[in-house]
Amino acid sequence: MPELPEVEHVKRGLSPKVEGLIIEQVTFSDTIIKAHKAGRKAVVKGGGLDVFKFAVTQKEISAIDRRSKYLLFRLGQSEDEMLILSHLGMTGAWFVVNELGEILEDRFRNHVHVIFHLSNGQKLVYSDIRRFGEMRFLPSEEAHPPLAEIGPEPFDEDAEFRFLATLMLPKFSRKPIKESIMHHSVIAGCGNIYATEALFRAGVSPKRRTDRLSLKKKRELFHHIVDVLKEGIAAGGSSISDYRNVNGEAGGMQERLQMYAKSTCPVCGSAVKKAVVGGRTSHYCTTCQK
């Protein structure tokens, strides 16, 4: 699933291509239309397809922001701003093309589900192989309560203070540290891949209970999370399986990962262990991580 670096890279790729353009028309794939008629709101959530189309047509894309793993397409001006919220799920991808044939990989081109026809003649295209992603029209951010539950962005000025304070709450203090840092109310956008790498760099076992870490170690872990997320952004994200940026290119962070999905520890040579923590498979070294 795309995490903060991948979504940030998509945002940076989309912004210069579509900001300032008007959505003139929206079309949906037959798959999505049939699913909605059958009562399954695939990809487009909230209201129905007609409601979504009516709400966003003839609106200007004034800006694109990222909040944790969400993209926020801001429509209109500040006094009457509305939003399209997008989450990529497992296999979602955005492209900006003149024609669908410009999407080179069959698996993405064959699973295009929403097309925004823009005022410059181009198409803003959402493809989703497994259809676990979602988009929804929102009259405001407040209309989607899950956004308010998200913790600080890791690069915010007060992120470290809020990270440390949240880890002390009873709901997190007795959980494994990896489960805690993957929760979006502790810190935004840190999923399985980057949590695995940060814990390895900090020398902390993913199974270690949160309240068993000293304040100093929690601070050290926070800075490793920030560093690995920044590195992920600089590398264009991790393309472990289906992530592609808006140009159809894979990221390069997977080549820099030291622990995620590895079989041998790069530091001590020990066999990497696996365990399920917080519902996700965790890779760790019992020698280097305590």
KAFEN-V366469 format. One record per backbone hydrogen bond with DSSP energy under -1.0 kcal/mol. CO is the residue of the C=O (numbers start at 1). NH is the residue of the N-H. Records with the same first field share a line. If there is no record, write none. Layout:
# KAFEN-V366469
CO->NH, NH
This chain:
# KAFEN-V366469
3->7
4->8
5->9
6->10
7->11
8->12
9->13
10->14
11->15
14->17, 18
15->19
18->21
21->61
22->119
23->58
25->117
27->115
29->33
30->34
31->35
32->36
33->37
34->38
35->40
36->39
40->42
42->44
43->135
48->52
49->53
50->54
51->55
52->56
53->57
56->59
59->23
60->62, 76
61->20
63->74
65->72
67->70
70->67
71->86
72->65
73->84
74->62, 63
75->82
77->80
82->75
83->138
84->73
85->136
86->71
87->134
88->92
93->127
95->125
97->123
99->102
100->103
105->109
106->110
108->111
111->128
113->29
114->126
115->27
116->124
117->24, 25
118->121
122->118
123->97
124->116
125->95
126->113, 114
127->93
134->87
135->45
136->85
138->83
141->144
144->147
145->148
147->150
152->188
153->156
156->159
158->162
159->163
160->164
161->165
162->166
163->167
166->169
169->172, 173
172->175
173->211
175->210
176->180
177->181
178->182
180->183
183->186, 187
184->151
189->4, 191
191->195
192->196
193->197
194->198
195->199
196->200
197->201
198->202
199->204
203->290
205->208
206->178
208->177
209->212
210->213
214->218
215->219
216->220
217->221
218->222
219->223
220->224
221->225
222->226
223->227
224->228
225->229
226->230
227->231
228->232
229->233
230->234
231->235
232->237
233->236
235->252
237->253
245->248
249->245
252->255
253->256
259->262
263->272
265->269
270->265
273->284
275->282
277->280
280->277
282->275
284->273
285->289
